[in-house]
């Protein structure tokens, strides 16, 4: 017999209370004889023996009730061979780590195949009354019965990314705990990849956990961890920066998908830890997909990395005095890098200067006295926004802007129900917005871009942000490139209305959340049937690092729970099924206490009637 909460046995000390009360009733007292009551003495002597027996029975019943309640609170369990052939059912959730790292070939077969074989052995030891689920690294739960769990196990394939193995363990614990009172158990089958377990995993209590890990060193791996076009828009030439994870120098090949045929644009070798930049000259224009690949190895899932870039002529820009000297300096830097050229295609100016048509980048005036003139100019241009009252200082929320302080800004007030496309915000309030009117596209910033109003112009991120804003919001309707991991949850960007997934028709998703494709590749956003951006799905860089932890390290990350370790079949069989002949005695103990309580009430009522 064992107890899951032995400290509750201390409650048994309360059983001494009825015993003490019984003993105190036996203390001798001084009696005073009244002549009128002497006729009762004979009756008392006749019934004294039955009264003593009744009081003793009441004491034993009350002591027994308290002992049984303490026993039940301690959650006892014991082997009971006369029930279900000596075995009690369990709720078992088996977490199978099918992240990309388990696709590596080791000892002639993928690690995932070995984990799947172990899971099959676990299912072979389960009984018909057991509830069994298979939980994969992406948190997907399948099964319930042994047959459905076997079907789910046979269908498991490696993910194209890391998944979330810690989250999968939490899902498994919750699933097993909700199985109608059956003892919950979770088995974690993992390769122990160190990057997959970056920190402690807080898992629910009341669940038995077991970790099965290979405990062997990981094989060497090569993978492409970066293929980054710089700048993000090529006008028309650009630079491709490549990085790899490997132990030695690796040869690579870079290609652009121009039309429907990939064209090799770069070949070379790269040293691990030293990114290499190569100049690329595309022959096509518009949104183009590309990739960098190396020779396949034992884990081919990270041997190719995808990218997307917009290729075209550099937009022509003009800066007026109202935009300020820092905007002028930033544009000069972009001209030197070939991102923009001199011209009148896009005008950067103060909001009070705007007139005519064409794309414009507008900044708020540096002095509040010019707000009225700025609002009049915005109205003439047909822009449905006005500069309102001064707002308190704050910081830019976007990570790319480094939390730059904004000391002086104005509220952006809509004059109609026009949709809002927020380019940047301060403490959750729009600070820079974009839109389109009959006169053309516009970007409106709620501050002057000078150090007195905001620290952004003196930050390193100012030029890249200004360049990206001009190209994405004002130059010919170009959008942006979104880089995500396989299966990421995301929303449609405001500058697009549909997504064209490779091999499918365009999908209009609207504002609802959607899941990125599970396979790496490049997919294009469109607006009004025209490509305006790209969704690039790639394996997480960390998935190329196969260094492993042993089972004890993984177990140590599962919060403060007691976790069993198993490296071979006899150990996990003992851990999972040796205790399956035990049954909880909580309900029998409570039923016995209820019986004693009923007898105690009956005895008390009989005694009361006898006294009456």
VOGU-3710 file (C-alpha; in Angstrom, 3 decimals, decimal comma):
1> xxxxxxxxxx> 0,000/0,000/0,000  1,125/3,546/-0,732  -0,154/7,047/-0,007  -0,122/9,900/-2,518  -0,659/12,546/0,211  0,745/11,004/3,422  0,767/14,287/5,370  -3,015/14,057/5,672  -2,508/11,076/8,002  -1,798/13,655/10,696
11> xxxxxxxxxx> -5,562/14,180/10,730  -5,794/10,827/12,484  -4,747/12,590/15,677  -8,268/13,985/15,868  -9,412/10,464/16,764  -8,143/11,099/20,281  -10,943/13,607/20,904  -13,806/11,062/21,269  -11,537/8,868/23,394  -10,737/11,738/25,766
21> xxxxxxxxxx> -14,407/12,678/26,042  -15,286/9,063/26,873  -12,635/8,864/29,578  -13,676/12,173/31,095  -17,236/10,887/31,457  -15,886/8,065/33,657  -14,380/10,386/36,281  -15,981/9,862/39,708  -18,080/12,694/41,063  -19,530/13,516/44,515
31> xxxxxxxxxx> -23,116/12,357/44,706  -25,867/13,912/46,809  -28,776/11,586/47,608  -32,287/13,076/47,519  -34,923/11,025/49,289  -37,476/11,656/46,558  -35,126/10,227/43,915  -34,076/7,038/45,712  -36,594/4,977/43,777  -34,512/5,611/40,609
41> xxxxxxxxxx> -31,360/3,947/41,982  -32,592/0,439/41,281  -33,430/1,322/37,628  -30,021/2,931/37,139  -28,207/-0,167/38,413  -30,243/-2,347/36,075  -29,349/-0,274/32,981  -25,754/0,730/33,849  -24,184/-2,171/31,944  -26,150/-1,455/28,729
51> xxxxxxxxxx> -25,321/2,261/28,987  -21,603/1,545/29,328  -21,665/-0,729/26,290  -23,592/1,849/24,259  -21,160/4,639/25,171  -18,207/2,422/24,301  -19,800/1,614/20,922  -20,367/5,330/20,192  -16,755/6,103/21,059  -15,451/3,346/18,761
61> xxxxxxxxxx> -17,713/4,469/15,922  -16,585/8,105/16,201  -12,901/7,135/16,404  -13,360/4,900/13,358  -15,025/7,684/11,366  -12,144/10,101/12,007  -9,516/7,446/11,189  -11,247/6,588/7,905  -11,499/10,263/6,910  -7,775/10,754/7,576
71> xxxxxxxxxx> -7,052/7,552/5,652  -9,066/8,761/2,634  -7,466/12,236/2,694  -4,024/10,609/2,409  -5,151/9,104/-0,963  -4,204/5,453/-0,341  -3,615/2,980/-3,147  -2,979/-0,750/-2,980  -2,671/-3,762/-5,239  -5,965/-5,531/-5,829
81> xxxxxxxxxx> -5,610/-8,685/-7,849  -9,305/-9,398/-7,878  -10,179/-6,400/-10,076  -9,670/-6,388/-13,885  -7,132/-9,177/-13,721  -4,982/-7,276/-11,189  -4,597/-4,142/-13,341  -6,237/-0,761/-13,166  -6,586/1,439/-16,274  -4,511/4,600/-16,744
91> xxxxxxxxxx> -4,739/7,743/-18,862  -1,521/7,795/-20,874  -0,406/10,628/-23,168  2,687/9,829/-25,236  4,554/12,919/-26,485  6,467/12,068/-29,656  9,066/14,680/-30,595  8,755/14,912/-34,369  10,575/18,223/-34,788  12,899/18,543/-37,766
101> xxxxxxxxxx> 15,928/17,493/-35,711  14,462/13,980/-35,322  14,664/13,482/-39,091  18,456/13,147/-38,880  19,654/9,691/-39,886  21,481/7,878/-37,093  22,542/4,218/-37,111  20,914/3,727/-40,476  17,483/5,152/-39,684  15,933/8,498/-38,697
111> xxxxxxxxxx> 15,771/9,233/-34,975  11,998/9,665/-35,362  11,714/6,034/-36,489  13,406/4,930/-33,267  11,091/7,110/-31,169  8,094/5,724/-33,048  9,247/2,143/-32,352  9,467/2,946/-28,638  5,962/4,417/-28,740  4,692/1,254/-30,456
121> xxxxxxxxxx> 6,180/-0,827/-27,637  4,403/1,359/-25,097  1,090/0,887/-26,874  1,699/-2,869/-26,979  1,787/-2,896/-23,172  -1,436/-0,930/-22,784  -4,726/-2,622/-21,896  -8,139/-2,285/-23,481  -9,399/-0,152/-20,585  -6,525/2,330/-20,873
131> xxxxxxxxxx> -7,011/5,734/-22,510  -4,073/6,530/-24,787  -3,224/9,639/-26,824  -0,380/10,595/-29,138  0,774/14,223/-28,878  3,230/15,595/-31,449  5,647/18,517/-31,127  3,177/20,917/-32,749  0,663/20,248/-29,937  -1,652/18,107/-32,016
141> xxxxxxxxxx> -3,535/15,476/-29,967  -4,843/12,264/-31,537  -6,096/8,976/-30,176  -8,166/8,121/-27,128  -8,305/4,384/-27,775  -5,370/2,090/-28,452  -6,460/1,521/-32,055  -6,749/5,237/-32,867  -3,455/5,935/-31,108  -1,722/3,303/-33,255
151> xxxxxxxxxx> -3,202/4,866/-36,381  -2,009/8,324/-35,336  1,456/7,012/-34,506  1,869/5,371/-37,893  0,986/8,651/-39,629  3,563/10,809/-37,816  6,045/12,561/-40,099  8,834/15,021/-39,226  7,794/18,645/-38,981  9,527/21,171/-41,206
161> xxxxxxxxxx> 10,476/23,210/-38,127  11,074/23,102/-34,397  7,496/22,924/-33,131  7,034/23,491/-29,385  7,926/20,361/-27,433  7,467/22,077/-24,056  3,983/23,205/-25,028  3,233/19,672/-26,248  4,112/18,268/-22,801  1,698/20,713/-21,150
171> xxxxxxxxxx> -1,042/19,756/-23,623  -0,398/16,073/-22,908  -0,638/16,599/-19,137  -3,941/18,461/-19,453  -5,319/15,777/-21,791  -4,385/12,901/-19,463  -5,680/14,751/-16,387  -9,119/15,146/-17,929  -9,696/11,420/-18,496  -12,478/10,856/-15,977
181> xxxxxxxxxx> -10,446/10,145/-12,850  -7,964/7,665/-14,325  -4,373/8,035/-13,038  -2,717/10,483/-15,507  0,699/9,670/-16,948  2,808/11,425/-19,590  5,698/9,847/-21,474  8,057/12,188/-23,351  9,943/10,582/-26,254  12,529/13,091/-27,474
191> xxxxxxxxxx> 15,937/13,340/-29,056  16,854/15,851/-26,312  17,896/18,602/-28,725  19,238/21,360/-26,483  17,766/24,257/-28,457  14,288/22,659/-28,234  14,404/22,924/-24,418  15,679/26,474/-23,829  14,178/26,906/-20,352  12,073/25,274/-17,642
201> xxxxxxxxxx> 8,672/23,988/-18,662  5,969/24,580/-16,064  3,780/21,478/-16,223  0,667/20,600/-14,186  0,975/18,642/-10,941  -0,803/15,423/-10,084  0,661/13,714/-13,161  3,387/11,079/-13,380  6,035/12,037/-15,952  8,622/9,882/-17,645
211> xxxxxxxxxx> 11,335/10,896/-20,115  12,839/8,536/-22,691  15,885/10,058/-24,428  18,610/8,400/-26,523  21,442/9,722/-24,361  23,908/9,563/-27,277  25,841/12,370/-28,923  24,225/13,989/-31,937  25,700/13,371/-35,393  27,324/16,299/-37,233
221> xxxxxxxxxx> 25,059/18,480/-39,331  25,334/21,138/-42,046  22,617/23,646/-42,752  21,963/27,033/-44,354  20,938/29,384/-41,544  20,766/32,692/-43,446  20,038/33,865/-46,987  19,318/37,571/-46,622  18,926/40,031/-49,520  20,338/43,485/-48,752
231> xxxxxxxxxx> 18,718/45,872/-49,098  15,259/44,353/-49,009  14,527/45,957/-52,418  17,113/45,695/-55,200  17,342/48,632/-57,555  18,076/46,586/-59,593  21,257/44,962/-58,227  21,691/43,845/-54,665  23,682/41,798/-52,174  22,868/38,314/-50,890
241> xxxxxxxxxx> 24,339/37,460/-47,468  24,766/33,744/-46,737  25,594/31,953/-43,468  25,820/28,248/-42,609  26,036/25,978/-39,600  28,725/23,353/-40,133  32,047/22,084/-38,866  34,004/22,852/-42,052  33,798/25,109/-45,092  30,681/24,411/-47,146
251> xxxxxxxxxx> 30,041/24,919/-50,870  26,764/26,593/-51,798  24,670/27,539/-54,809  22,302/30,518/-55,003  19,434/30,729/-57,498  16,619/33,099/-58,469  13,304/31,868/-59,822  12,960/34,119/-62,852  9,793/33,130/-64,627  9,326/29,442/-63,872
261> xxxxxxxxxx> 12,972/28,373/-64,190  15,570/28,741/-61,400  18,704/30,517/-62,609  21,985/30,131/-60,748  23,248/33,573/-59,750  25,959/32,682/-57,220  28,344/29,853/-56,392  31,052/29,678/-53,800  31,978/28,422/-50,355  31,333/29,865/-46,928
271> xxxxxxxxxx> 33,146/29,400/-43,631  30,950/28,559/-40,592  30,403/31,605/-38,404  31,571/34,025/-41,122  28,681/35,265/-43,299  29,565/35,840/-46,925  28,043/38,590/-49,082  27,753/38,222/-52,847  26,607/40,791/-55,402  23,691/39,610/-57,515
281> xxxxxxxxxx> 22,376/41,040/-60,791  18,868/39,735/-61,636  17,607/39,807/-65,213  13,936/39,987/-64,236  11,966/42,632/-62,323  9,152/42,598/-59,776  8,788/40,164/-56,879  11,221/37,268/-57,288  11,746/34,142/-55,181  15,161/32,631/-54,593
291> xxxxxxxxxx> 17,014/30,050/-52,536  20,450/29,024/-51,351  21,292/25,323/-51,128  24,136/23,037/-50,087  24,756/19,365/-50,757  22,339/17,081/-48,849  23,515/15,448/-45,636  21,947/13,259/-42,892  19,297/15,951/-42,229  18,296/17,467/-45,595
301> xxxxxxxxxx> 15,488/19,589/-44,151  17,807/22,537/-43,455  20,002/22,246/-46,569  17,940/24,848/-48,495  16,953/28,337/-47,364  14,514/30,570/-49,222  14,289/34,319/-49,697  12,292/36,863/-51,703  13,211/40,273/-53,057  11,650/43,056/-55,090
311> xxxxxxxxxx> 13,706/44,044/-58,132  13,173/47,247/-60,078  14,371/50,747/-60,710  15,197/52,911/-57,744  12,280/55,260/-56,892  12,944/58,945/-57,522  12,531/61,192/-54,499  12,607/64,888/-53,659  13,093/66,426/-50,191  11,814/69,922/-49,305
321> xxxxxxxxxx> 13,024/72,163/-46,519  9,908/71,417/-44,443  10,989/67,779/-43,999  14,062/68,853/-42,052  17,828/68,337/-42,383  17,835/64,820/-40,897  15,424/63,522/-43,522  17,619/65,160/-46,173  20,724/63,428/-44,777  18,964/60,041/-44,675
331> xxxxxxxxxx> 17,889/60,383/-48,313  21,467/61,292/-49,311  22,661/58,035/-47,704  20,012/56,079/-49,626  21,112/57,714/-52,866  24,716/56,678/-52,271  23,588/53,090/-51,695  21,433/53,121/-54,837  18,150/52,665/-52,965  16,673/55,884/-54,351
341> xxxxxxxxxx> 17,493/58,413/-57,062  16,947/62,157/-57,470  13,586/63,090/-58,992  10,007/64,050/-58,229  8,335/60,636/-57,973  8,038/60,708/-54,167  8,090/63,979/-52,263  9,200/64,227/-48,636  7,926/67,445/-47,041  6,267/69,091/-44,096
351> xxxxxxxxxx> 2,506/68,543/-43,857  1,910/72,291/-44,224  3,672/72,224/-47,634  1,658/69,458/-49,336  -0,095/70,273/-52,577  -0,762/68,652/-55,938  -0,876/64,910/-56,524  1,538/61,983/-56,309  2,951/59,947/-53,395  4,039/62,061/-50,415
361> xxxxxxxxxx> 5,817/61,494/-47,108  4,569/64,136/-44,654  5,901/65,172/-41,242  4,143/67,239/-38,597  5,413/70,810/-38,059  8,014/71,409/-35,367  5,981/74,232/-33,800  2,292/74,008/-32,724  1,586/77,364/-34,399  1,862/75,653/-37,810
371> xxxxxxxxxx> -0,678/72,885/-37,042  -3,573/74,941/-38,419  -1,819/75,487/-41,757  -0,896/71,803/-41,892  -4,523/70,732/-41,357  -5,708/73,094/-44,092  -3,150/71,608/-46,504  -4,219/68,042/-45,552  -7,842/68,973/-46,255  -6,988/70,394/-49,693
381> xxxxxxxxxx> -5,091/67,211/-50,529  -8,115/65,095/-49,504  -6,267/63,240/-46,740  -8,866/62,135/-44,120  -6,589/62,802/-41,136  -5,816/65,869/-39,041  -3,235/66,776/-36,444  -4,934/67,171/-33,052  -3,830/68,182/-29,587  -0,351/67,553/-28,249
391> xxxxxxxxxx> 0,120/64,104/-26,726  2,422/63,127/-23,834  5,939/61,824/-24,534  6,406/58,111/-25,123  8,462/55,531/-26,966  8,078/53,928/-30,366  6,631/50,447/-30,022  8,150/48,780/-33,086  11,216/46,637/-32,330  12,991/47,823/-35,500
401> xxxxxxxxxx> 12,924/51,382/-34,141  14,634/50,420/-30,900  12,116/52,074/-28,598  13,251/55,554/-29,613  11,815/58,306/-27,443  9,200/60,660/-28,890  9,182/63,936/-26,979  6,761/65,981/-29,063  3,855/64,571/-31,035  0,292/65,385/-32,033
411> xxxxxxxxxx> -2,785/63,189/-31,980  -3,810/61,780/-35,371  -7,553/62,378/-35,737  -9,597/60,720/-38,507  -12,210/62,862/-40,263  -13,975/59,866/-41,814  -14,209/56,097/-41,474  -11,131/55,557/-43,659  -9,152/52,357/-42,880  -5,997/52,874/-40,864
421> xxxxxxxxxx> -2,641/51,403/-41,885  -0,324/52,017/-38,926  3,317/52,290/-39,910  4,576/53,028/-36,373  2,990/53,668/-32,976  3,823/55,264/-29,636  2,522/53,480/-26,554  -0,234/51,895/-28,642  -1,344/55,129/-30,374  -0,738/55,650/-34,126
431> xxxxxxxxxx> 2,314/57,793/-34,750  2,848/57,209/-38,482  0,028/56,109/-40,791  -0,299/55,321/-44,480  -3,209/55,508/-46,882  -4,414/56,272/-50,383  -6,564/59,105/-51,723  -7,577/60,227/-55,202  -4,413/62,351/-55,263  -2,145/59,383/-54,507
441> xxxxxxxxxx> -0,554/57,492/-51,635  0,575/59,210/-48,449  2,436/58,619/-45,185  1,732/61,035/-42,317  4,022/61,236/-39,265  2,704/62,866/-36,073  6,060/64,456/-35,159  8,705/66,512/-36,844  11,687/64,266/-37,612  14,182/66,360/-35,669
451> xxxxxxxxxx> 15,993/65,471/-32,402  13,981/68,034/-30,455  10,790/66,078/-31,230  12,080/62,483/-31,344  15,332/60,582/-30,914  14,629/58,473/-34,018  16,616/60,643/-36,528  19,832/60,027/-34,570  19,275/56,262/-34,231  20,922/53,675/-36,510
461> xxxxxxxxxx> 17,519/52,317/-37,494  16,284/55,617/-38,957  17,664/55,205/-42,500  16,501/51,564/-42,887  13,053/52,481/-41,527  12,687/55,481/-43,838  13,885/53,457/-46,826  11,490/50,577/-46,079  8,591/52,981/-45,556  9,196/54,771/-48,871
471> xxxxxxxxxx> 9,540/51,547/-50,841  6,748/49,584/-49,147  4,119/52,315/-48,792  4,832/54,838/-51,560  6,889/53,333/-54,392  4,517/51,620/-56,791  2,483/49,726/-54,213  5,271/47,468/-53,026  4,577/45,718/-49,757  7,099/43,875/-47,637
481> xxxxxxxxxx> 8,677/40,493/-46,999  7,409/38,580/-43,951  9,730/35,845/-42,659  8,049/33,163/-40,537  8,635/29,608/-39,352  6,544/26,682/-40,655  3,032/26,627/-39,225  3,269/30,068/-37,606  -0,005/31,804/-36,742  -0,274/35,235/-38,384
491> xxxxxxxxxx> -2,621/37,849/-39,846  -2,930/39,301/-43,321  -0,838/42,507/-43,549  -2,852/45,677/-44,212  -1,244/46,234/-47,620  -2,496/42,888/-49,035  -5,895/41,244/-49,516  -4,947/37,661/-50,442  -2,133/35,110/-50,315  -1,065/32,925/-53,217
501> xxxxxxxxxx> 0,297/29,695/-51,743  2,487/27,752/-54,133  0,408/25,139/-55,918  -2,919/26,657/-54,845  -5,280/29,379/-55,946  -5,109/32,760/-54,243  -6,742/32,714/-50,811  -8,522/35,825/-49,511  -8,083/35,661/-45,733  -9,124/39,125/-44,535
511> xxxxxxxxxx> -8,391/40,122/-40,945  -8,743/36,609/-39,504  -5,745/34,694/-38,207  -4,338/32,003/-40,467  -1,613/29,399/-40,261  1,447/29,754/-42,467  2,230/26,813/-44,783  3,895/23,875/-43,054  6,571/23,447/-45,746  9,424/25,914/-46,367
521> xxxxxxxxxx> 9,118/28,037/-49,496  8,101/31,428/-50,905  4,489/32,524/-51,282  3,273/35,895/-52,549  0,786/38,393/-51,187  -1,397/40,187/-53,665  -3,738/43,155/-53,740  -6,289/43,635/-56,492  -4,715/40,679/-58,303  -1,199/42,163/-58,258
531> xxxxxxxxxx> 1,816/40,911/-56,268  2,645/43,313/-53,465  4,799/41,277/-51,066  6,081/37,870/-50,066  5,694/35,349/-47,253  8,927/33,420/-46,774  8,720/30,219/-44,705  12,013/28,826/-43,421  13,233/26,402/-40,789  14,296/28,049/-37,521
541> xxxxxxxxxx> 18,060/28,618/-37,425  18,259/26,841/-34,064  16,976/23,609/-35,593  20,292/23,110/-37,394  22,132/22,817/-34,047  21,669/19,176/-33,030  23,575/19,218/-29,708  21,679/17,085/-27,185  20,916/16,902/-23,488  20,627/13,597/-21,661
551> xxxxxxxxxx> 17,401/12,457/-20,074  18,282/13,815/-16,626  18,739/17,337/-18,020  15,390/17,160/-19,807  13,723/15,858/-16,650  15,226/18,720/-14,666  13,453/21,210/-16,939  9,982/19,849/-16,194  9,352/22,222/-13,299  9,557/20,793/-9,776
561> xxxxxxxxxx> 7,797/17,551/-10,683  9,127/14,095/-9,951  10,134/12,664/-13,320  11,236/9,117/-14,007  13,994/8,430/-16,498  14,177/5,480/-18,844  16,771/4,629/-21,479  15,634/1,119/-22,424  12,446/-0,910/-22,654  12,646/-2,783/-19,298
571> xxxxxxxxxx> 12,938/0,505/-17,427  10,019/2,242/-19,051  7,919/-0,908/-18,807  8,566/-1,017/-15,056  7,842/2,708/-14,726  4,592/2,586/-16,694  3,040/-0,783/-15,999  4,528/-2,254/-12,810  2,133/-0,135/-10,793  -0,880/-0,865/-12,931
581> xxxxxxxxxx> -2,182/-3,433/-10,390  -2,856/-0,689/-7,860  -6,263/0,775/-7,166  -7,242/3,861/-5,239  -8,800/3,142/-1,829  -10,229/6,627/-1,382  -13,781/5,683/-2,388  -13,897/2,481/-0,265  -12,598/4,427/2,743  -15,239/7,132/2,309
591> xxxxxxxxxx> -17,974/4,503/1,911  -16,849/2,776/5,114  -16,843/6,141/6,922  -20,393/6,755/5,675  -21,515/3,361/7,028  -19,983/4,098/10,435  -21,583/7,546/10,462  -24,983/5,960/9,768  -24,481/3,489/12,647  -23,383/6,321/14,922
601> xxxxxxxxxx> -26,515/8,318/14,131  -28,677/5,246/14,723  -27,004/4,516/18,067  -27,331/8,127/19,143  -31,046/8,210/18,315  -31,664/4,933/20,229  -29,824/6,352/23,208  -31,869/9,538/23,080  -35,118/7,578/23,085  -33,877/5,441/25,993
611> xx> -33,059/8,528/28,039  -36,457/10,017/27,225
//
